[in-house]
Amino acid sequence: MLPPDQIETIKKQLISQLDSSNIPDKENIKNNITSMNPEQLEEFLMQNNLIKKEDGAQEAPQAQQCIFCSIVSGQIHSYKIDEDKDSIAVLEINPISKGHVMIIPKEHIPTSDKLPKTAFSFAEKIAEKIKTKLNPKDVQISSANLFGHEVINVLPVYKEETINSQRHQAKPEELEKLHKKLEKKSKPRRVKPQKIKKIKKSESKKLWLPRRVP
Ligand SMILES: [Zn+2]
């Protein structure tokens, strides 16, 4: 656990970083940071890769074992093109064809019958976008289970590709280009307000003091 004085320092640093950024929703994020308790702050820092677990510390089992949970939480970089409340859509880095996308449910869902219905409608939506932007002959949607986490493949078909066709490792430039093409033009990131308790006025005031120069 982080010592209390360090927590205050970290919060102030984060807030001053936000102040100097042009993130659209930063007031909201700042309020959330201000009101985080030490556990929430630590969790937030880890999820954003700002700190690492101490050696020997127990990682949450899902984060440790499942690559998709790590992608969802942002611990592993991905080319995310869209998301809805239940799933994210990322570019497959070992695609079968150009624009191969994976729909990853945000929860660690172990079997296909537990996949939220919204995951399929979301996949359909992404498939439509791929059709418009990349003009394949067809787009196939199929679920798969990897590392015990159900995902949905959205596979553009240009020739005779199927989900069992050979994959290749995509070059970063290739992925960047596709990402630009398919990315949803973003609304500001929504911060879940219900997860974070409101804090007392006196406390929030204290945190708005200008950062001390070391
Ligand atoms: Zn998982």
Boltz pocket constraint, residues with backbone or C-beta under 6 A from the ligand:
constraints:
  - pocket:
      binder: B
      contacts: [[A, 62], [A, 66], [A, 67], [A, 68], [A, 69], [A, 70], [A, 107], [A, 108], [A, 109], [A, 147], [A, 148], [A, 149]]
      max_distance: 6.0
